[in-house]
């Protein structure tokens, strides 16, 4: 009876190591300082975000977009995943590949850490 439990634990460790739950990409630690710089230079022309000092009018105001989620107790990681999904699979007029890879992770972590506060 111990063998199935051991196999289940091994499978869970293997899946986590393979990056499951992260789109198949193992995430590194996010750098929110870099994320802020990238946000200002790549995203701030279109998005308003108080912490970044940006006042874009083309895309959604990110403070407004996430304020209610914060009030409802959404985890910061949930907000980060929403932002990352929007970066990875943008809808027009947002351009594709604006930031990619670790840069996208950094921007998402930064936005999630400050939006709607």
C-alpha positions in Angstrom: 0.0 0.0 0.0 2.9 2.4 0.4 4.0 2.1 -3.2 1.0 4.0 -4.7 1.5 6.9 -2.2 5.2 7.0 -3.1 4.4 7.0 -6.8 1.9 9.8 -6.3 4.5 11.9 -4.4 7.1 11.2 -7.1 4.7 12.3 -9.8 3.8 15.5 -8.0 7.5 16.4 -7.6 8.2 15.6 -11.3 5.3 17.7 -12.4 6.4 20.7 -10.3 10.0 20.4 -11.5 8.7 20.3 -15.1 7.0 23.6 -14.6 3.4 22.4 -14.6 1.0 25.2 -13.6 3.4 27.7 -15.2 2.6 27.2 -18.9 5.3 24.6 -19.1 8.0 27.2 -18.2 9.7 27.0 -14.9 9.5 30.6 -13.5 12.5 32.3 -12.0 12.2 34.8 -9.2 10.6 38.0 -10.5 12.4 41.4 -10.4 9.8 44.0 -9.7 12.3 46.9 -10.0 13.1 45.7 -13.6 9.4 45.2 -14.1 8.6 48.8 -13.2 11.2 50.1 -15.6 9.9 47.8 -18.4 6.3 48.8 -17.7 7.1 52.5 -17.9 9.0 52.1 -21.2 6.8 49.5 -22.9 3.3 49.8 -21.4 2.9 53.2 -19.8 2.1 54.9 -23.0 -1.2 53.0 -23.1 -1.9 52.1 -19.5 -2.5 54.2 -16.4 -0.8 52.9 -13.3 -0.4 55.3 -10.3 2.8 53.7 -8.9 4.5 54.0 -12.3 3.3 57.6 -12.8 1.8 56.7 -16.2 -1.4 58.1 -17.6 -2.0 56.1 -20.8 -5.5 56.3 -22.3 -5.5 53.5 -24.9 -5.5 50.4 -22.6 -7.3 49.9 -19.4 -6.4 51.8 -16.2 -4.8 49.0 -14.3 -5.5 50.6 -10.9 -9.2 50.6 -11.7 -9.0 47.1 -13.3 -7.6 45.4 -10.2 -9.0 47.5 -7.4 -12.2 45.4 -6.9 -10.2 42.2 -7.1 -7.9 43.4 -4.3 -11.0 44.4 -2.2 -12.4 40.9 -2.7 -9.2 39.4 -1.4 -7.7 38.0 -4.7 -4.2 36.7 -4.1 -1.4 38.8 -5.6 -0.4 35.6 -7.5 -3.8 35.5 -9.1 -3.5 39.1 -10.3 0.0 38.3 -11.6 -1.2 35.4 -13.6 -4.0 37.5 -15.1 -1.5 40.2 -16.2 0.9 37.6 -17.5 -1.9 35.9 -19.6 -2.8 39.3 -21.0 0.8 40.0 -22.0 1.3 36.5 -23.5 -2.0 36.4 -25.4 -2.9 40.1 -26.0 -6.1 41.3 -27.6 -5.9 44.3 -30.0 -4.9 47.0 -29.8 -2.2 45.6 -27.5 0.7 44.5 -29.5 2.1 41.0 -29.3 5.5 40.3 -27.9 5.8 43.6 -26.2 7.8 41.9 -23.5 8.6 38.2 -23.4 10.2 35.6 -21.2 11.6 36.8 -17.9 10.8 40.4 -18.8 7.1 39.5 -19.1 7.3 37.8 -15.7 8.9 40.9 -14.2 6.3 43.2 -15.6 3.4 41.0 -14.4 4.9 40.7 -10.9 5.4 44.5 -10.7 1.9 45.3 -11.9 0.4 42.7 -9.5 2.4 44.2 -6.6 1.0 47.7 -7.1 -2.2 47.8 -9.2 -5.3 48.8 -7.4 -3.7 49.8 -4.1 
